[in-house]
Amino acid sequence: MRLARLPRDHGLLPGHGRFTGVVSEAGPADGPIWIDVPEALSADVTDRLDAWLLWALPHAFETQQDLLLDGPVDAELLRNAHELMEIWARWRPDRRPIRVRAEPEPGPAAAETAGQAPVRTGLFFTGGVDSFFTLFHHDELVREHPEWRERPVDDLVYVNGFDIPLAATDALAAKHETLGRVAADTGKTFVVLATNLRETGVRQPWGRVMHGPALGGVGLLLGSRWKTMLLSSWFCHEDADPWGSTGITDPLLSTSATRTRPYGAGHDRFEKLAFLVRFPLAIETLHVCWQERSAGNCGRCEKCLRTLIALEVLGVRDRATTFPREPLDLSRLAEVWKDQPLFVRMYAQLKDHAARAGRTDIVAAIASCLTGH
């Protein structure tokens, strides 16, 4: 399959420019992959095809098509892409690394000499437990450890079309309002991008394959702005399951100038929520639900219920006003339970936290599900 970049055009959002790459020779996946960037940041978009390499690579690997990019790609990213596919091939023994051909561009030595290398830190931010934890925990550690010489988060980055579809304009407007408030209250710049990536033929299963490379590509697109892009870890260090975002694959979504850094794997989800209790802004605006792909929390899906149970154990469920107000129904846990290793580990951790808090009702509900594993 082949990928070439088109001239810049007007974006879907007001005040945004569109950057487009066209996929060809890939059968049903042929077509444009575009992303809209605020005009004020358009100068930070690199001329390289780094982003499109990450967006097209999962499909090329899955379909075992060599990938030709008509343009430059960071040389380090080309090496990283091969190592990334070697990891994927261990997870998928019926697949092998495909050949990626592009014009390699060396590292940014000249830019560094001229003092023009990127310096800012961006954070992919959805208002969920993981991204809120990264925002507050990262900045707290940076303040406590000036010897690290790291910047606090500069930009909160949200991408229309990833967790909420582009067509859901009302939900997106509500999401922007909430995240814009968080950015204003924390002194960060709120950056809104939009892309059709999840609607194109190169999409692969989002959680299991695509969301890591999708976010990584966004970070590399504005490679002249961000030195570090924080990708909040949903996993813990002991987790090693094949997934779209992991502790071993995320760092490979990097160039010589922009490092993609997973953050938060030293804490399980309950521990993150326990940390966030100190920050009313996080608890009052929390959004975790993906089931309806909207700006609200349904309160019924597995992820909502798991979060509500943790909030209940912490004694702060009444403060989480973005969830429905009805009483917690633990009987629903058996209905939404997912008998998969990842969820077994998360619920085992949650059960231990509930036991320490003396919540025998929650311990019994989780134990009943775990027994059948």
C-alpha positions as CSV (number, residue, x, y, z in Angstrom):
1,M,0.0,0.0,0.0
2,R,1.1,3.5,-0.7
3,L,0.6,6.8,1.2
4,A,1.1,10.3,-0.1
5,R,0.3,13.7,1.3
6,L,-2.0,16.3,-0.3
7,P,-1.7,20.1,-0.1
8,R,-3.1,21.7,3.0
9,D,-6.8,22.6,2.9
10,H,-9.6,24.2,5.1
11,G,-10.7,22.1,8.1
12,L,-14.1,21.1,9.3
13,L,-13.7,23.2,12.5
14,P,-13.6,27.0,12.3
15,G,-10.1,28.3,12.4
16,H,-8.5,24.9,11.6
17,G,-6.4,23.8,8.6
18,R,-6.6,20.3,7.2
19,F,-3.6,18.0,6.6
20,T,-4.4,15.0,4.5
21,G,-2.6,11.8,3.5
22,V,-4.1,9.5,0.8
23,V,-3.9,5.8,1.0
24,S,-3.8,3.9,-2.4
25,E,-3.1,0.4,-3.6
26,A,-4.7,-1.0,-0.4
27,G,-8.1,-2.1,-1.8
28,P,-11.0,-1.2,0.4
29,A,-8.7,0.9,2.6
30,D,-8.0,3.4,-0.2
31,G,-8.9,7.0,0.6
32,P,-7.9,10.0,2.6
33,I,-6.8,10.2,6.2
34,W,-7.2,13.8,7.4
35,I,-6.6,15.7,10.6
36,D,-7.7,19.3,11.3
37,V,-5.2,21.5,13.3
38,P,-5.8,25.0,14.7
39,E,-4.4,27.6,12.4
40,A,-2.4,29.0,15.3
41,L,-0.5,25.7,15.5
42,S,-0.2,24.9,11.8
43,A,3.5,26.1,11.8
44,D,4.2,23.3,14.3
45,V,3.0,20.6,11.9
46,T,6.1,18.8,10.4
47,D,6.6,18.2,6.7
48,R,7.3,14.5,7.5
49,L,4.8,11.6,7.2
50,D,5.5,10.4,10.7
51,A,1.9,10.6,11.8
52,W,0.5,8.8,8.7
53,L,3.1,6.0,9.1
54,L,1.7,5.2,12.6
55,W,-1.9,5.5,11.4
56,A,-1.4,3.2,8.4
57,L,1.0,0.7,10.0
58,P,-1.5,-1.5,11.9
59,H,-3.5,-2.0,8.7
60,A,-0.4,-2.7,6.6
61,F,0.8,-5.2,9.2
62,E,-2.6,-6.9,9.6
63,T,-3.0,-7.3,5.8
64,Q,0.7,-8.0,5.3
65,Q,1.2,-5.3,2.7
66,D,4.5,-3.5,2.4
67,L,4.0,0.3,3.1
68,L,5.5,2.9,0.8
69,L,5.4,6.5,2.0
70,D,5.9,9.3,-0.6
71,G,7.8,11.6,1.6
72,P,10.3,11.9,4.5
73,V,9.9,10.0,7.8
74,D,12.1,10.5,10.9
75,A,14.8,7.9,10.7
76,E,14.4,6.9,14.4
77,L,10.7,6.3,13.8
78,L,11.5,4.0,10.9
79,R,13.6,1.9,13.2
80,N,11.0,2.0,15.9
81,A,8.3,0.9,13.5
82,H,10.1,-2.3,12.7
83,E,10.7,-3.1,16.4
84,L,7.0,-2.3,17.0
85,M,6.0,-4.9,14.4
86,E,8.4,-7.4,15.9
87,I,6.4,-7.1,19.1
88,W,3.1,-7.4,17.3
89,A,4.4,-10.5,15.5
90,R,5.1,-12.2,18.9
91,W,1.4,-11.5,19.7
92,R,0.3,-12.6,16.2
93,P,2.6,-15.5,15.1
94,D,0.7,-15.7,11.8
95,R,2.0,-12.2,10.9
96,R,5.5,-10.9,10.2
97,P,7.0,-7.4,10.0
98,I,6.2,-5.8,6.6
99,R,8.7,-3.6,4.8
100,V,8.3,0.2,5.3
101,R,9.9,2.3,2.6
102,A,10.3,6.1,3.0
103,E,12.9,8.8,2.7
104,P,14.7,8.8,6.1
105,E,15.2,12.2,7.7
106,P,18.0,12.4,10.3
107,G,17.5,13.7,13.8
108,P,17.0,17.4,14.6
109,A,20.6,18.3,15.4
110,A,20.4,21.5,13.3
111,A,17.2,22.6,15.1
112,E,18.7,21.9,18.5
113,T,21.8,24.0,17.6
114,A,19.6,26.8,16.5
115,G,17.5,26.6,19.7
116,Q,14.4,25.7,17.7
117,A,13.8,22.1,19.0
118,P,10.4,21.4,20.5
119,V,10.2,22.0,24.3
120,R,6.5,21.7,25.3
121,T,4.8,18.8,27.0
122,G,1.4,17.7,25.8
123,L,-1.1,15.3,27.4
124,F,-3.8,13.5,25.6
125,F,-6.8,14.4,27.7
126,T,-10.3,13.0,27.8
127,G,-11.3,13.8,31.4
128,G,-11.1,10.2,32.5
129,V,-9.4,8.7,35.5
130,D,-6.1,7.9,33.7
131,S,-5.7,11.3,32.1
132,F,-6.8,13.3,35.2
133,F,-4.3,11.3,37.2
134,T,-1.5,12.1,34.7
135,L,-2.3,15.8,34.7
136,F,-2.2,16.2,38.5
137,H,0.4,13.5,39.4
138,H,2.9,14.4,36.7
139,D,2.8,18.1,37.6
140,E,3.1,17.4,41.3
141,L,6.2,15.2,40.8
142,V,7.8,17.8,38.5
143,R,7.4,20.4,41.2
144,E,8.9,18.0,43.8
145,H,11.8,17.0,41.7
146,P,13.3,20.1,40.0
147,E,16.5,18.1,39.4
148,W,14.6,16.2,36.7
149,R,14.5,19.4,34.6
150,E,11.1,18.4,33.2
151,R,8.3,20.7,32.3
152,P,4.8,20.5,33.7
153,V,2.0,19.8,31.2
154,D,1.6,22.7,28.8
155,D,-1.2,21.5,26.6
156,L,-4.3,19.3,27.1
157,V,-5.0,17.7,23.7
158,Y,-8.4,16.3,22.7
159,V,-9.1,14.7,19.3
160,N,-12.6,14.8,17.9
161,G,-13.5,11.5,16.2
162,F,-11.6,9.2,18.6
163,D,-13.9,8.7,21.6
164,I,-16.9,10.7,20.2
165,P,-17.8,10.5,16.5
166,L,-17.4,13.6,14.3
167,A,-21.1,13.6,13.6
168,A,-22.1,13.9,17.3
169,T,-21.6,17.7,17.3
170,D,-23.7,18.3,20.4
171,A,-21.8,15.8,22.5
172,L,-18.5,17.2,21.2
173,A,-19.5,20.7,22.1
174,A,-20.4,19.6,25.6
175,K,-17.1,17.7,25.9
176,H,-15.1,20.8,24.7
177,E,-16.9,23.0,27.3
178,T,-15.9,20.6,30.2
179,L,-12.4,20.1,29.1
180,G,-11.9,23.8,28.3
181,R,-13.0,24.5,31.9
182,V,-10.4,22.0,33.2
183,A,-7.7,23.6,31.0
184,A,-8.6,27.1,32.2
185,D,-8.7,26.1,35.9
186,T,-5.3,24.3,35.7
187,G,-3.6,27.0,33.6
188,K,-3.1,24.8,30.5
189,T,-3.6,25.4,26.8
190,F,-6.6,23.4,25.4
191,V,-5.8,22.1,21.9
192,V,-8.7,20.6,19.9
193,L,-7.9,18.5,16.8
194,A,-10.3,16.5,14.6
195,T,-9.7,13.5,12.4
196,N,-11.6,10.9,10.3
197,L,-9.0,8.2,11.1
198,R,-11.5,6.0,13.0
199,E,-13.9,6.2,10.1
200,T,-11.5,5.1,7.3
201,G,-10.6,1.8,5.8
202,V,-7.3,1.5,7.7
203,R,-9.0,1.3,11.0
204,Q,-8.4,-1.8,13.1
205,P,-10.0,-2.8,16.4
206,W,-9.7,0.3,18.5
207,G,-8.8,-1.0,22.0
208,R,-6.9,-4.1,21.0
209,V,-4.8,-2.6,18.2
210,M,-5.3,1.0,17.1
211,H,-5.6,3.5,19.9
212,G,-1.9,3.6,20.8
213,P,-0.7,4.3,17.2
214,A,-3.6,6.7,16.7
215,L,-2.7,8.9,19.6
216,G,1.0,8.5,19.0
217,G,0.5,9.8,15.4
218,V,-1.3,12.9,16.7
219,G,1.7,13.6,18.9
220,L,4.2,13.3,16.1
221,L,2.1,15.4,13.7
222,L,2.9,18.6,15.7
223,G,6.5,17.4,16.1
224,S,7.8,21.0,16.1
225,R,5.7,21.8,19.2
226,W,5.9,18.8,21.6
227,K,9.1,17.4,23.0
228,T,7.1,15.0,25.2
229,M,3.6,13.6,24.7
230,L,2.2,11.9,27.7
231,L,-0.1,8.9,27.0
232,S,-1.9,8.0,30.1
233,S,-1.5,4.3,31.0
234,W,-4.7,2.3,31.5
235,F,-2.4,-0.7,32.4
236,C,-0.1,-1.5,35.4
237,H,3.5,-2.5,35.1
238,E,2.6,-6.1,35.8
239,D,0.2,-6.2,32.8
240,A,1.7,-7.7,29.6
241,D,-1.4,-8.5,27.5
242,P,-1.5,-7.7,23.8
243,W,-3.2,-4.3,23.5
244,G,-3.1,-1.1,21.4
245,S,-1.3,0.8,24.2
246,T,1.3,-0.9,26.4
247,G,4.4,-0.1,28.4
248,I,6.6,-1.7,25.8
249,T,5.0,-0.4,22.6
250,D,4.1,3.2,23.5
251,P,7.7,4.5,23.8
252,L,8.2,3.2,20.2
253,L,5.6,5.7,19.0
254,S,8.4,8.3,19.1
255,T,10.7,10.3,16.8
256,S,14.2,11.7,17.5
257,A,12.5,15.0,18.5
258,T,9.2,14.0,20.1
259,R,9.0,11.3,22.8
260,T,5.8,9.4,23.5
261,R,5.8,8.6,27.1
262,P,3.3,6.3,28.9
263,Y,2.5,7.6,32.4
264,G,0.8,6.1,35.4
265,A,1.5,2.4,35.2
266,G,2.9,2.3,38.7
267,H,-0.7,2.8,40.1
268,D,-3.8,0.7,39.6
269,R,-7.1,2.4,38.8
270,F,-8.3,2.5,42.4
271,E,-5.1,4.1,43.5
272,K,-5.5,6.7,40.8
273,L,-9.0,7.6,42.0
274,A,-7.8,7.7,45.6
275,F,-5.2,10.2,44.5
276,L,-7.8,12.3,42.6
277,V,-10.1,12.6,45.7
278,R,-7.8,15.6,46.6
279,F,-8.9,17.4,43.4
280,P,-12.6,18.3,43.3
281,L,-12.3,19.4,39.7
282,A,-11.4,15.9,38.7
283,I,-14.2,14.1,40.6
284,E,-16.9,16.7,39.6
285,T,-16.1,16.5,35.8
286,L,-15.0,12.8,35.5
287,H,-16.0,11.1,32.2
288,V,-15.2,7.4,31.8
289,C,-17.9,6.0,29.6
290,W,-17.2,4.8,26.1
291,Q,-20.3,2.7,25.6
292,E,-22.5,5.3,24.1
293,R,-19.6,7.4,22.6
294,S,-21.1,10.6,24.1
295,A,-20.1,13.2,26.6
296,G,-22.0,11.6,29.5
297,N,-21.6,8.6,31.8
298,C,-24.4,6.0,31.2
299,G,-23.9,4.5,34.7
300,R,-24.8,1.0,33.4
301,C,-21.8,-0.3,31.4
302,E,-19.0,-2.2,32.9
303,K,-16.6,0.7,33.0
304,C,-19.1,3.0,34.6
305,L,-20.1,0.4,37.2
306,R,-16.4,-0.4,38.0
307,T,-15.7,3.3,38.5
308,L,-18.8,3.8,40.6
309,I,-17.9,0.9,42.9
310,A,-14.4,2.4,43.4
311,L,-16.0,5.8,44.2
312,E,-18.3,4.1,46.6
313,V,-15.4,2.4,48.4
314,L,-13.7,5.8,48.6
315,G,-16.8,7.4,50.0
316,V,-17.0,10.1,47.3
317,R,-19.7,8.8,45.0
318,D,-22.0,11.7,45.9
319,R,-19.4,14.1,44.6
320,A,-19.2,12.4,41.2
321,T,-22.1,14.4,39.7
322,T,-21.5,13.4,36.1
323,F,-22.9,9.9,36.9
324,P,-26.7,9.1,37.3
325,R,-27.9,9.6,40.8
326,E,-29.7,6.2,41.4
327,P,-28.4,3.9,44.1
328,L,-25.5,1.6,43.3
329,D,-26.9,-1.8,42.1
330,L,-24.2,-4.4,42.7
331,S,-26.4,-7.1,41.1
332,R,-25.6,-5.5,37.7
333,L,-22.0,-6.5,38.0
334,A,-22.8,-10.1,37.0
335,E,-24.6,-8.8,33.9
336,V,-21.7,-6.7,32.6
337,W,-18.9,-8.9,33.9
338,K,-16.2,-9.7,31.4
339,D,-14.4,-13.0,32.0
340,Q,-11.0,-11.8,30.6
341,P,-7.6,-11.8,32.2
342,L,-7.3,-8.0,32.2
343,F,-10.6,-7.6,33.9
344,V,-10.0,-10.4,36.4
345,R,-6.8,-8.6,37.6
346,M,-8.5,-5.2,37.8
347,Y,-11.5,-6.6,39.8
348,A,-9.2,-8.6,42.1
349,Q,-7.4,-5.4,42.9
350,L,-10.7,-3.6,43.5
351,K,-11.9,-6.4,45.7
352,D,-8.7,-6.1,47.9
353,H,-9.3,-2.4,48.2
354,A,-12.9,-2.9,49.2
355,A,-11.9,-5.5,51.8
356,R,-9.5,-3.0,53.4
357,A,-12.4,-0.5,53.5
358,G,-14.7,-3.0,55.2
359,R,-17.1,-3.1,52.3
360,T,-18.1,-6.8,52.5
361,D,-21.1,-6.3,50.1
362,I,-18.7,-5.2,47.4
363,V,-16.2,-8.0,48.2
364,A,-19.0,-10.6,47.9
365,A,-20.3,-9.2,44.6
366,I,-16.8,-9.2,43.0
367,A,-15.9,-12.6,44.5
368,S,-19.0,-14.1,43.0
369,C,-17.8,-13.1,39.5
370,L,-14.2,-14.1,40.1
371,T,-15.2,-17.5,41.3
372,G,-16.3,-18.5,37.8
373,H,-13.0,-17.5,36.2
